[in-house]
Amino acid sequence: MANNDDQHGAMDRLGGEDVGERVSIKKVAFASMIGTTVEWYDFFLYGTAAALVFNQLFFPSYEPLTGTLLAFGTYAVGFFARPVGGIVAGHYGDKIGRKAMLVLTLLIMGLATFAIGLLPTYQSIGIWAPILLLAMRLLQGFGIGGEWGGAVLMAVEHSPPNRRGFYGSWPQIGVPAGLLSANLVFLLVNQSMSEEAWLAWGWRIPFLLSIILIGVGLFIRLRISETPAFEQVRESQTEAGMPIVDVVRTYPKQVLQAMGMRIAENGAFYVFSIFVLTYVTTALGLGSSTAQTGVLIAAAIGLASLPFWGWLSDRVGRRPVYLFGAVFSLLFAFPFFWLMNTESTLLIWLAIILSLVLGHDAMYGPQAAYFCEMFSTRVRYSGASLGYQLASVLAGGLSPLIATALLGYYGYPAVAWYLAGMALITIIAVVTAAETYRGDIIEERPEEDPALRAEPEAR
């Protein structure tokens, strides 16, 4: 029996997996993907509505570009709540487990999104309308901030050592899947009714549908087990006493590197998927469906490209794949707008597809495994969430707002330089980061000070 256990352990180290293990990791990865899809559907609904309808319903007394800026301002506030969600969920996720936090964050996110669909507009209650909208956006930000770390840890910590990049990309698929479903539902509802009906009540339908998705997500998440890595920590009673404090003390460099690696991936993504809707309608004078269709096509391709980039990072390493995406984003900053400015539908689609599939996806595919591998099991939820979510405030939370302001004052070249600057920051962060794809994510890290762990009697 001991020999069989040794052989099984050796097989794990080499990346082997028996039939039961394959079924288990695929079930967990699929559950993580479904859960993140639901959460990102909710999150992206707000971004799409901010670009297309909230300026008219919640900020009607301003001219269109200013109203859009204000709508993006409430959109950005959700990103400021994300680190809070990441810190809180990370703390408890490292102390009591990943699964409980995934259920809680899904409920918070889904109920806040459903409530947006019930909000009265400015015409009904005046200034209280945008205030309530802001409150719901804060709850959305808190929910998605706590969600990501738990979802990717469930996939990565269940994965065989040589497939962490591939399976870690499955919860990342929730982004294009959520983006695809949010834009598709918005587009279908919009096209199925008159403009008057759309503004009166039709825009609420995509938000109210989230109540169904909450049920589906909860059913799936409640059926998956805790990760083996965390179970090992819990059984040995070596959980971190104060995970967020411990990770800042022990891994400050890795937190900063993760933040830098997120800047281009996250900031550019929201320019290419959210700001682009404003650019096409305001600057080019085209219908919003032109850009929305391009985003939908890119998101559909992302369902395959993200696991491809994750798989590739298992073969050649996380760093070269991530670096490719960052360098492409730098070089494509100006060509993106040159293609957009042709006002050709096909070239607009091409610009959006290339920017997301070759730029964003090459970074986002291996990102889950890369960030998780930077930290030890005891503080992994807190460390990965902190680096990921703090950068979200500086990058994705502000990029549509900054890009819209730059467009209004200086034109598209300023937005292109902004994209290039974000890419340069990420390139520097990736170059300075260590390669991690061959490391053991369960073993104790030499840089960890045992004094940072909670003593059993203290707990």
C-alpha positions as a printed Julia matrix, in Angstrom:
459×3 Matrix{Float64}:
   0.0    0.0     0.0
   2.84   2.36    0.85
   4.49   1.57   -2.45
   1.29   2.42   -4.31
   1.05   5.7    -2.43
   4.65   6.5    -3.31
   4.03   5.74   -6.97
   0.92   7.89   -6.96
   2.83  10.76   -5.33
   5.61  10.41   -7.88
   3.08  10.43  -10.68
   1.63  13.67   -9.29
   5.07  15.28   -9.24
   5.6   14.34  -12.87
   2.2   15.65  -13.88
   0.55  12.25  -14.33
  -3.12  11.82  -13.53
  -5.35   8.77  -13.26
  -8.92   8.62  -14.52
 -10.49   9.66  -11.2
  -8.12  12.62  -10.93
  -8.93  13.77  -14.47
 -12.65  13.68  -13.74
 -12.1   15.58  -10.5
 -10.02  18.43  -11.92
 -12.3   18.8   -14.94
 -15.32  19.01  -12.66
 -13.64  21.61  -10.45
 -12.32  23.63  -13.41
 -15.74  23.59  -15.07
 -17.42  24.67  -11.84
 -14.93  27.54  -11.49
 -15.57  28.58  -15.09
 -19.37  28.58  -14.69
 -19.14  30.58  -11.48
 -16.84  33.23  -12.93
 -19.0   33.43  -16.06
 -22.01  34.33  -13.9
 -20.02  36.91  -11.95
 -18.49  38.51  -15.03
 -21.83  38.56  -16.82
 -23.1   40.67  -13.93
 -20.0   42.89  -13.89
 -19.91  43.51  -17.66
 -23.6   44.32  -17.84
 -22.84  47.47  -15.89
 -19.97  48.45  -18.2
 -22.08  48.0   -21.32
 -24.98  49.91  -19.79
 -22.62  52.7   -18.65
 -21.42  53.15  -22.23
 -24.83  52.98  -23.88
 -27.74  53.84  -21.6
 -26.9   55.0   -18.05
 -25.86  58.47  -19.24
 -29.44  59.05  -20.44
 -31.26  57.45  -17.51
 -29.19  58.45  -14.49
 -27.33  61.58  -15.73
 -29.81  63.12  -18.21
 -29.03  66.78  -17.52
 -25.57  66.6   -19.13
 -24.49  66.57  -22.76
 -23.71  63.05  -24.07
 -19.92  62.91  -23.58
 -20.11  64.4   -20.06
 -22.95  62.05  -19.16
 -20.84  59.14  -20.37
 -17.92  60.37  -18.26
 -20.16  60.44  -15.18
 -21.51  56.97  -15.98
 -17.94  55.67  -16.31
 -17.19  57.4   -13.0
 -19.75  55.22  -11.21
 -18.35  52.29  -13.21
 -14.84  53.06  -11.88
 -16.06  53.16   -8.28
 -16.76  49.43   -8.47
 -13.07  48.87   -9.06
 -12.17  50.74   -5.88
 -14.28  48.24   -3.94
 -12.49  45.29   -5.53
  -9.36  45.39   -3.31
 -11.62  45.5    -0.25
 -13.42  42.4    -1.48
 -10.1   40.76   -2.29
  -8.66  41.53    1.16
 -11.72  40.35    3.07
 -12.28  37.21    0.99
  -8.54  36.54    0.89
  -8.28  36.74    4.68
 -11.1   34.3     5.3
 -10.25  32.19    2.25
  -6.77  31.59    3.7
  -8.18  30.88    7.18
 -11.4   28.91    6.65
 -11.24  27.83    3.0
 -11.73  28.81   -0.63
 -15.18  27.3    -1.17
 -17.1   29.33    1.43
 -15.85  32.6    -0.04
 -16.88  31.58   -3.55
 -20.47  31.02   -2.44
 -20.6   34.31   -0.52
 -19.15  36.45   -3.32
 -21.51  34.94   -5.89
 -24.51  35.86   -3.74
 -23.31  39.44   -3.18
 -22.57  39.99   -6.86
 -25.78  38.45   -8.16
 -28.15  40.2    -5.77
 -26.53  43.6    -6.43
 -26.92  43.11  -10.18
 -30.55  42.04   -9.82
 -31.2   45.15   -7.7
 -29.82  47.42  -10.46
 -32.6   46.12  -12.69
 -35.14  47.38  -10.14
 -33.67  50.86   -9.56
 -35.8   53.92  -10.31
 -34.18  56.4   -12.71
 -33.28  60.08  -12.32
 -36.64  61.07  -13.71
 -38.4   59.27  -10.84
 -36.32  60.09   -7.74
 -33.73  62.62   -8.88
 -30.25  62.55   -7.32
 -31.04  59.39   -5.33
 -31.03  57.39   -8.57
 -27.28  57.74   -9.27
 -26.56  57.38   -5.53
 -28.34  54.02   -5.4
 -26.65  53.0    -8.64
 -23.32  53.83   -7.05
 -24.14  51.72   -3.96
 -24.99  48.69   -6.09
 -21.8   49.15   -8.07
 -19.81  49.13   -4.83
 -21.38  45.8    -3.89
 -20.59  44.45   -7.36
 -16.98  45.52   -6.94
 -16.74  43.87   -3.52
 -18.18  40.62   -4.88
 -15.97  40.37   -7.95
 -12.96  41.42   -5.86
 -13.35  38.4    -3.62
 -14.42  36.06   -6.4
 -11.36  35.85   -8.62
  -8.82  34.6    -6.08
 -11.03  31.79   -4.85
 -12.06  30.67   -8.33
  -8.55  30.42   -9.72
  -7.2   28.8    -6.55
  -9.86  26.09   -6.77
  -8.7   25.28  -10.31
  -4.94  25.69   -9.84
  -4.65  23.94   -6.48
  -6.62  20.95   -7.79
  -4.52  20.73  -10.98
  -1.71  18.29  -11.78
   1.66  20.1   -11.61
   2.23  20.17  -15.38
  -1.27  21.42  -16.24
  -1.78  24.33  -13.88
  -1.62  26.85  -16.72
  -4.25  25.03  -18.75
  -6.75  24.35  -15.95
  -6.02  27.71  -14.34
  -7.21  29.34  -17.57
 -10.68  27.81  -17.2
 -11.96  30.32  -14.64
 -10.33  32.99  -16.81
 -12.68  31.88  -19.59
 -15.42  33.37  -17.43
 -14.3   36.82  -18.64
 -14.97  36.33  -22.38
 -17.96  34.11  -21.58
 -19.41  36.78  -19.3
 -18.55  39.52  -21.78
 -20.08  37.52  -24.61
 -23.29  36.74  -22.75
 -23.7   40.28  -21.33
 -23.2   41.97  -24.71
 -25.3   39.37  -26.53
 -28.24  39.7   -24.12
 -27.97  43.49  -24.23
 -27.82  43.46  -28.04
 -30.73  41.04  -28.47
 -33.01  42.89  -26.07
 -32.09  46.25  -27.62
 -32.75  45.05  -31.16
 -36.07  43.42  -30.25
 -37.87  46.63  -29.23
 -38.23  50.3   -30.02
 -35.82  52.88  -28.61
 -38.62  54.24  -26.45
 -39.41  50.84  -24.91
 -35.69  50.12  -24.5
 -35.12  53.26  -22.43
 -38.39  52.88  -20.52
 -37.97  49.28  -19.3
 -36.11  47.06  -21.76
 -32.64  47.8   -20.37
 -33.7   46.22  -17.06
 -34.2   42.73  -18.51
 -30.5   41.71  -18.72
 -29.99  42.72  -15.07
 -33.09  40.89  -13.82
 -32.02  37.7   -15.62
 -29.06  37.44  -13.25
 -31.34  35.95  -10.57
 -31.54  32.77  -12.65
 -27.79  32.65  -13.09
 -27.27  32.97   -9.32
 -29.22  29.75   -8.81
 -27.21  27.9   -11.44
 -23.9   29.15  -10.05
 -24.77  28.26   -6.45
 -25.92  24.77   -7.4
 -22.6   24.07   -9.12
 -20.33  25.67   -6.53
 -21.91  23.92   -3.56
 -21.04  20.56   -5.16
 -17.26  21.0    -5.36
 -14.75  20.13   -2.64
 -12.08  22.19   -0.89
  -8.6   22.19   -2.47
  -6.01  19.56   -1.42
  -3.4   22.28   -0.8
  -5.59  24.14    1.69
  -6.75  20.89    3.33
  -3.09  20.05    3.97
  -2.54  23.42    5.65
  -5.7   23.05    7.72
  -4.83  19.52    8.85
  -1.34  20.63    9.91
  -2.84  23.66   11.69
  -0.38  26.03   10.02
  -2.83  28.61    8.64
  -1.52  32.16    8.56
  -2.57  34.24   11.56
  -3.1   37.47    9.58
  -2.83  36.47    5.9
  -2.89  39.97    4.41
  -0.22  41.22    6.83
   1.87  38.1     6.32
   1.79  38.34    2.53
   2.84  42.0     2.54
   5.7   41.17    4.92
   6.9   38.05    3.13
   6.09  38.69   -0.54
   6.15  42.48   -1.13
   8.1   42.13   -4.38
   5.69  39.54   -5.78
   2.65  41.68   -4.92
   4.17  44.65   -6.78
   5.13  42.46   -9.74
   1.62  41.03   -9.96
   0.23  44.56   -9.91
   2.56  45.64  -12.7
   1.71  42.58  -14.76
  -1.97  43.45  -14.48
  -1.69  47.05  -15.69
  -1.63  46.4   -19.46
  -3.76  43.27  -19.36
  -6.54  44.87  -17.31
  -6.32  48.51  -18.41
  -6.14  47.79  -22.13
  -8.9   45.21  -21.9
 -11.45  47.78  -20.76
 -10.32  50.22  -23.42
 -10.78  47.56  -26.11
 -14.09  46.22  -24.8
 -15.86  49.14  -23.05
 -14.33  52.47  -24.18
 -14.42  51.24  -27.78
 -18.23  51.44  -27.66
 -17.99  55.14  -26.83
 -15.25  55.73  -29.43
 -17.25  54.17  -32.24
 -20.46  56.06  -31.43
 -19.02  59.43  -30.33
 -15.83  59.87  -32.37
 -16.7   57.87  -35.49
 -20.46  58.46  -35.48
 -21.27  54.8   -36.16
 -23.89  52.61  -34.53
 -22.91  50.93  -31.26
 -23.72  47.5   -32.72
 -20.61  47.73  -34.93
 -18.25  47.71  -31.97
 -20.45  45.38  -29.92
 -20.33  42.76  -32.66
 -16.54  43.01  -32.8
 -16.35  42.53  -29.04
 -18.67  39.52  -29.28
 -16.51  37.9   -31.96
 -13.32  38.49  -29.94
 -14.98  37.12  -26.81
 -16.1   33.99  -28.68
 -12.54  33.41  -29.91
 -11.32  34.0   -26.35
 -13.18  30.87  -25.23
 -10.53  28.91  -27.16
  -7.54  31.29  -27.09
  -7.37  31.58  -23.29
  -6.95  27.83  -22.66
  -4.5   27.73  -25.59
  -2.27  30.39  -24.0
  -2.6   28.63  -20.64
  -1.63  25.31  -22.25
   1.32  26.94  -24.03
   2.57  28.38  -20.73
   2.7   24.8   -19.37
   5.05  23.94  -22.22
   7.36  26.96  -22.57
   6.83  28.82  -19.29
   4.57  31.58  -17.99
   6.97  34.45  -18.61
   7.54  34.17  -22.4
   3.81  33.81  -23.1
   2.91  36.72  -20.84
   5.69  38.84  -22.32
   4.43  38.19  -25.85
   1.02  39.61  -24.96
   2.51  42.7   -23.31
   4.86  43.45  -26.22
   2.05  42.96  -28.74
  -0.13  45.4   -26.77
   2.67  47.97  -26.89
   3.26  47.62  -30.63
  -0.46  47.55  -31.5
  -1.5   50.69  -29.59
  -1.46  53.02  -32.63
  -2.41  50.45  -35.33
  -5.55  49.73  -33.29
  -6.84  53.27  -33.85
  -5.62  53.4   -37.44
  -7.81  50.39  -38.19
 -10.72  51.83  -36.22
 -10.51  55.17  -38.04
 -11.05  53.56  -41.44
 -14.7   53.24  -40.33
 -14.74  49.9   -42.14
 -16.79  47.37  -40.2
 -14.43  44.5   -41.01
 -11.32  46.45  -40.04
 -12.95  47.64  -36.8
 -13.68  44.02  -35.98
 -10.11  43.05  -36.87
  -8.69  45.74  -34.56
 -10.8   44.55  -31.62
 -10.08  40.86  -32.26
  -6.3   41.26  -32.56
  -6.05  43.49  -29.5
  -7.99  41.09  -27.3
  -6.92  37.68  -28.61
  -3.19  38.31  -29.18
  -2.66  41.04  -26.6
  -5.0   40.55  -23.66
  -5.57  36.78  -23.87
  -1.86  35.93  -24.07
  -1.47  37.62  -20.69
  -4.74  36.57  -19.09
  -4.53  32.88  -20.08
  -1.46  32.01  -17.96
  -2.12  34.72  -15.37
  -4.1   32.59  -12.89
  -1.39  29.96  -12.59
   1.39  32.56  -12.63
  -0.07  34.63   -9.78
  -0.95  31.56   -7.69
   2.56  30.14   -8.1
   4.09  33.34   -6.74
   2.73  32.72   -3.23
   2.62  29.89   -0.67
  -0.61  28.06    0.17
  -0.96  29.82    3.55
  -1.29  33.27    1.99
  -2.05  32.45   -1.65
  -5.65  33.69   -1.67
  -4.6   37.0    -0.09
  -1.44  37.44   -2.19
  -2.98  36.66   -5.58
  -6.09  38.73   -4.79
  -4.11  41.71   -3.51
  -1.85  42.0    -6.56
  -4.74  41.37   -8.92
  -7.3   43.69   -7.36
  -5.07  46.64   -6.42
  -4.0   46.9   -10.04
  -7.65  46.77  -11.1
  -8.2   50.12   -9.39
  -5.31  51.77  -11.25
  -5.88  50.0   -14.56
  -9.34  48.76  -15.54
 -11.23  50.95  -13.1
  -9.83  54.16  -14.52
  -8.97  53.28  -18.12
 -12.41  53.93  -19.71
 -12.65  57.2   -17.77
  -9.09  58.3   -18.64
  -9.44  57.21  -22.27
 -12.72  59.13  -22.65
 -11.19  62.27  -21.1
  -8.05  61.99  -23.28
 -10.21  61.55  -26.36
 -12.24  64.66  -25.54
  -9.19  66.88  -24.92
  -6.43  65.52  -27.19
  -7.93  62.99  -29.6
  -7.12  59.35  -30.2
  -3.26  59.65  -30.29
  -3.31  60.45  -26.55
  -5.32  57.28  -25.89
  -2.81  55.26  -27.94
   0.11  56.65  -25.9
  -1.81  55.79  -22.75
  -2.15  52.18  -23.93
   1.54  52.04  -24.8
   2.52  53.37  -21.37
   0.48  50.68  -19.61
   2.09  47.99  -21.78
   5.58  49.26  -20.92
   4.86  48.98  -17.18
   3.74  45.39  -17.64
   6.79  44.49  -19.73
   9.09  45.73  -16.94
   7.13  43.75  -14.33
   7.26  40.52  -16.36
  10.98  40.84  -17.11
  11.77  41.22  -13.4
   9.49  38.36  -12.28
  10.79  34.82  -11.74
   9.65  31.88  -13.85
   7.33  29.65  -11.8
   5.79  26.98  -14.0
   8.0   24.13  -12.76
   7.72  24.95   -9.06
   5.89  22.99   -6.37
   2.93  25.0    -5.07
   2.38  22.81   -2.0
   5.84  22.65   -0.48
   6.93  25.14    2.18
   8.67  28.24    0.82
  12.14  29.07    2.19
  11.29  32.78    2.33
   8.46  32.14    4.78
   9.24  32.89    8.39
   7.6   30.28   10.64
   6.95  33.07   13.14
   4.42  34.51   10.7
   2.17  31.47   11.07
  -0.57  31.33   13.64
   0.29  29.07   16.56
  -2.41  26.43   17.24
  -2.86  27.57   20.85
  -3.26  31.19   19.71
  -6.14  30.16   17.48
